[in-house]
């Protein structure tokens, strides 16, 4: 029998109220509140009260209501006309104003309110901190898996909130790793995965979101055993469903890419088909739609690349050259033809590392700083390299400071949330000369003039590495694919998980 679910639907209210302060007519959103999960703890388990709150430019605290769990249409605040409104629903065990415990949370995507027109709004209510499969809006009791098993793929959150998932490989029982040519698009509004255009076989490539909303896919391996490299890049337009083919100067995989404020995509590091390092830097110019030569090399593999707050300065942190892990943090600028190092004496990491992750910590309006997490303190675990638990904050082009201690692992997945926090998931631990996928999940919160703090989230249902994690418009995180080799047997689940971190307030 299909799982039973309860779906609360609020029809559009026909009542409008006059706003004495400005004379504008308020309207009450038509709320489709999904209160069922396809697995895990039901979002309304034990819940006694709900709080409805709408935020957005120009709105005050008056647009908030508290009701019992048996809510009615008038419990949703009426709103004046305006843009970028977000309706948040919080679920409590006990009254929120009397010490009730917050257990579930949901937010709408941003919506606009026009005078006299009730907007239709959908909210998935999710249990806080719990990793559960994605469910369908059309049938909330049914889980919604991706179209393919993937590892070593990319996932890019698009301007409209959808997520483009591209490429990757599929671990097979016989040890082969066939590489995917496909893409798929996850729509958080209805919980569906649908096939997108083919982009050529590629795994361990990079995906870069350009200022115009298109996604540039570069590099990657098109086959393994032996390794053959994908020599063509693809420019994907997910609005018009078109793909353009481009020719980079250099073929590479397991490289790093970042986009500056002018739409230049810098590519550094990576490996050639024979496993040797690729030290030639290259750039894509969004204005001309072509790859351009860059004068300057970056002698790193398994490195990270990010852009500072100024939108112009690239930072290369971590990675190894032919001598091993390198401590220098390289600050480089790209002027269209040259890649120039900005300091003769660069800052140095406390812990040189390879296979780290980097994400921006801090809200966009508060000066976010890159946080370097995890990695290995050497190149080869069989020769004693260990996973790193220390994190480091790249304060500016001259300063590196200690970050919080994390669970030690390499190749974790890290993502910045809209509120400035960072979620870091999975990765590889080390033990007795070998590595294994881990289930660890942590939430890092920045603080003004103080050390960031770390909250351990519940473990992932399965350990995993080579997965992706993407921030969704409602503040949750989507986790797709990956490999679990923690038991010695390679497993690759066909699943997509979503987790709602606890709110800041």
N, C-alpha and C positions, 0 to 999 in steps of 0.2 A: 504494500500500500504506500502511496506517495506520502511524504511527511506532511503533517498537518501544519498549517501556518495561519497566523492572524495578521491581517493587513488593514491598517487604519487609514481611511481616505477621508479627507476633509474637502467638501465641495466648496466652490467659490462662494464667498458671502456676497449677497446683493446689497448689504447695508453699507453706506458710506457715511462718514462723520466729518463735520467741518472742523478744521483746525483753527481755533481762535487766533493764534499768534500770527498766522500768515494767510489765512483764508483758503488754504489749499484743501482739497478733498482727500481724505485718507481712504485706502482700500486694504482689505484683509487678504493676505495671500491664500491661495488654494493649496493646501499642504497634503502631499502624499507621503505619509510617514510609514516607512517600512520597519517593522518591529520584530521580524523573524530572521534568524540566521539558518543557513543550511547545515551547520555543524557547530559544535561548541556550546557555550552557555547561552541560553536565550537572552537577548538584550533586555527583556522586561522581567527576568527572573528576580523575584523579591522586590521589585520596584513598587513604590507607593506614590511617588510624586514626579511630575515633569516640570521643567522650567523652559519656557520659550523665550528666546532673546534674539532681537534683530540688531545687527551692527552695520555701520556704513558711514560714509561721509555725511556730516551734519546731523546725525541722529544722536539723541541723548539717552539717558538711562531709563526713560519712561517707557521705552519700547521693550518691555520685559513682563512676562506673566508667569505665575506659578499655578499649577493645577494638580489635581489628583491624576493617577494613571488613567482614569476614565475621562479623558479630556474631551472638550467640545470645541466647536469652531470658534467661539468667541474667546478661547484661551490663546489664540494666535494673535499677536499684536497687529493692529491696523497701522498702515504706514503712509506717510506723505510721499509724493513723487520724488524720485531720486535714482541715482545709479549705484551699482556695486553694493547692493544690500546682501547680507548673509544671514540666513535664519539658522540659529543653533538650537538644538534640542538636547537637554541634559536630563538624565534619568537618575533618581535618587531612591535609596532605601531610607525612608524617613523624610521629614520636611527639610528642605535645604536651608531654611532660616533657623532651624533648631538642631543643627549638627548632623543632618542627614548625610549618608555616604553616597558620593557620586560613583556610579558603577557603569553607566553607558553614556555615549555621546554621539551626536551626529550633526553634520553641518551641510547646508546646501551649497551648491556652486553659486558664485556671485550672480545676482539677477538685478534687473532694472524694474522700477515701478513707474508706470505712467498714470496720470490722473484718471480716475474712473475705471481703470482696467486692473482686475485682480490677477496678479502673476501666478502661474502654476509652478509650484516648488516641490522638489522631491528631496527627501532626507533619508539616508540609510542610518538607522540607529545601530551602533556597534558597541560591544562590550569592551571596556578600556583594557588595553595592553594584551589582548588575547589574539593570537594568530589564528584566523579562521579562513576557510576557503571563500573566494568571491562568490556571491550569490546573485541571482537574476532579479531584476526589478519586476519582471512579468510574472515570476513565480519565486518569491523569496525563499521558499523552502528547498529550492533546487540549486546545487552548486554549478558554477560556470567555469570549466577548465579552459586553458589555452588550446589552440588548435594543434600544437605540436610540442613534443619534448624538446627542450633547448638547454644548452649550457654554453658558456663562452659567447653569449649573444649580447646585444645592447637593448636598452629600453630608454626612450626619450619622451619626456613629458612635453606635449605640444602646447601652444598658447591657448587652445580651447579646452585644455584639461585632459584630452585623450592621450594615450601612451602608444608610441610606435615601437614595436618589438621586432628586431631584425636579426636574421641569421642565426649563428650558433651551430653546435654539433649535437648529435644524438648518440650517447654511449650505448653500445650494443653488447649483448651477452657474449659474443665471440671476440670482443676486444676491439672491434672496428669502431670508427667514429665518423659516420657519414655527416657531411656538412650541409646545412640547409641553404636553399636559395630564396626562401620566402620571408615575407613580413606578415605581421598581424597587428591589428589596432584594437586596443582595449578602450571601451567607452565607459567611464565610471558613472555616467548618468543612468545607464540601464544594466551595467554589469556584464556586457557581452564582449566576446572576442570575435573578430571577423578578419578574414584574410585581406591583406593588402597586396601591393604589386611585388613581383619578384625583383631581387636586387643582385643576383649573382651569388654563387656559393661563397660564404665568408663566415669565419669564426675568429674570435679574438681580434676584432676590428674595433674601430671607434665610430661613434655617431655624434655629430655636432649640430646643435640647433642654431640656425642662422637668424639674423635679425628679421628677415621676412617670413619666418615660420617654417621654411624648408629645412630638411635634415640632410646633412652631408655624411655619407658612409664611406670610409676610407680604409684601405688595406684589409688585412685578414688572411687567414689560410683558407684555401678553397678545397684542400684535401689533406689528410694525414697519412703517414706510413706509406710512402714518403710524403714529407710536407711539400705542398705546392702552393704558391702565393697567388692571391687575387690581385691582378694588376690593374683593374679598372675600378674607379670610384663611381658612386651613384649619388645623384642629387634627387631627393624624394620630395615631391609636393603632395602632401596628404589631403589637401583641399580639392585639387583638380585631378588627383589620382594619376600623376604623371611621374616618370622617372627619366632623368637625363644621365647619359654616360660620359664620364670624364677620365682623362688619363693623367694620373700623378707622375711625378718625375721618378719616384723610387717605390718599389714594392716592399712591404714590410707587414709584420703582424706583432701583436702584443706591444704596441707602441702607445704613446700618449698624445692627446690632442686637447686644445682649449681654444676658445673664441674670445677675441677682444671686443671692445665696444664698437669698433669700426667694421666688424664682421670679418676680420682676418682669422682664419683657422691655422694655428701653428701645429705642425706635426714634428715630434721629436722621438728619438730612440727607436726601440723595436728590434726585431730579429729578422734576418734573412732566412731563406729556406734551409740552409745548412746549420742554422742555430747561431751563427755569428751575429755580433751586434751591428745595427745600422745606425751610424752616427751622423748621417746627412740630415740636416733640418730642411723642412719644406713648408710652404704656406699656400693656402687657398684664399683668393681675393673674391669676396662676395660681390663687389661692384662689377668686376669684369667677368665673373663666373668662370675663372680659370685658375690653374695652379701656377705659381710663380717661383722662380729660383730664389733661394735665400743664401746670402753670403755668410757662412758661419756654420760650425758643426757643434753638436751636443753629444759628448761622449758618455752616454748613459743607456743602459737597458733596464727594464723593470722599474722605471722611474714614474714620478707623478708630475703633472703640469697643471698649473692653475693661473688665474688672472687676479691681480690685486684690485683693490677698491677703485683705483684710478681708471680702471678699464683699459689701460695701455701696457702695463708691466706684467710680463709673464714670469712666473717663478718655477724653476725646475728643482725639485727636492727629492732626495733619495735616489736609489738606483746604483748601478755598478758600471765601471768601465772594465778594461781588460785586467786591471790590478785588483778588483774587488769593490765592495761597497764604498761609496764616496760621501764624505760629510758635507761638502760645500753645497750651499744653496745658491743656485745661479739666478740672478735677476737679469732678464734680457728684454730688450725692446725691439719691436719690428716696425720699420718705417716704410715698408713696401718692397724693399729690395735687400736690405741688410738686417742681420740679426746681431745686435750689438750688446755686449755684456756691459752692465751699468756700473759695476764695481770691480776694481782690480783685486780687492781683498774681500771676498764674499763671506757672509756669515756661515756658521757651521752648525750642523745638527749635533745634539748631544749623543744621539745614537744613530750612526750610519745604518741604512736599512735598504732592502730591496723588496719589491712587491708590497708596498704600502698603499694606503688609500688616502685621499684628500677631499675635504668638503669645507664649505664656508660656514663658520660659526658666528652667529650674530645676525640681527635683522638688517635688511638692506639700508634702512635709514639710521643705523647705529654703527656703521663702519665694520662690516663683517671681516673676519680674518681667516685665512686658510688654516685648518687643523690637520696635521699629518698624523695618521693612525696606523699602527700595526707594521707588518713587514717582517723580514728575516734579518738577523744581524750578520749574515753571511750569504754566500751564493748557494751552497749545497748542504741540505740537512744531513745527508749521509756522511758529511765531513764535519759535523758539529754545529752547523748553523741552527740557531734557535729563534723561535717566534718572539716578537717584541711586544711588550705590554705598554711601554711608555708612549705617550703622544706628545707632540710638540706644536706650538703655535707659531706660525710665520707672521710675526707682528708687522714687519715692513721689510724693505730691501736690505736693512742692516741688522735686524734683530730677530732672534729666535728665542722663545721662552718655553719653559716646561708646561705641558698640558697635563690633564688628569691621567691617572693610571687606568688602563683598560685591560680586558682579558687579552692575553698574548695570542696573536694569530697573524698570519699573513694573508694577503688577498681578500680582506673583508669587503663587503659592500657598504658604502656610506652614502647618505643622502641628507641634504639640508632641507629642513622644514620651513614653511613660510614664516613661522614665528621666530626663526633664528636658531633653533635647536638642531642638533644633528643626531640621526639614528644610524648606528653601525651594527651590521648583522653578519653572522656566519664567518666564513674564512677558513684558514688552515692552521691547526695547532701542530706542535712538534713533540715527538717523544721517541727516544732511543733511535735517533738517526732516521726517522721517517716522519711523514706528515699525515694528517687526517682532517676531514671536514668537521667543523664545529657547529653547535647550535646556538652559540652565545648571541645575545641581543642586548644592546645598551642604548640609553638615551642621554645625550650630553647637553647640559643647559649652561649658557654663558651668563656671567654676572659682571656688572660694572665694577671695575677696580678690584676684582676678586677672581680666584681660580674657578674655572668651570667645574660643575659638579656632575656626577655620573649616577644615573638610576638604572639598575639592572632590570630589564624587562623579562617576562617569561621566556623560556627557551623556545626556539623554533621547533615545530613538531618533528622535523627531520634535520640533522646536520646537513649543511650544504656549502659548496664553494662554486665559483663561476656562475653565480646567479646574479640577478639584477634587483635593485630596489628603487622605487620611483615615488616621489611625493605627489599625492593626488589633491585636487582642489579643496576637498573637505578636511584636509589636515592629516589624513591617514596615509599609510605607506603600502604600496603594492610590491609584493615579492614574487618573482617569476623564475621558475626553472632552477638549474643548478645540478650539482652532482653530490651524492652522499657516498663516500668511500670509507666511512668511519669504522665499518666492520670488516674491511678487507674485500668486500664484495661491492662492485660499483653499481649504484642504483641512481636512477634519474627520474624523479616523480613527475607525472603530468599534472601539475597543479599550479594554482595561483592563489597566494595568500594575501590577506589584507589585515593590517593591525592599526588600531586607533590609539596613539600615545595619549597618556593623561594630559589634560590641559595645563597651561602655566598657572592659571588662577583657580 
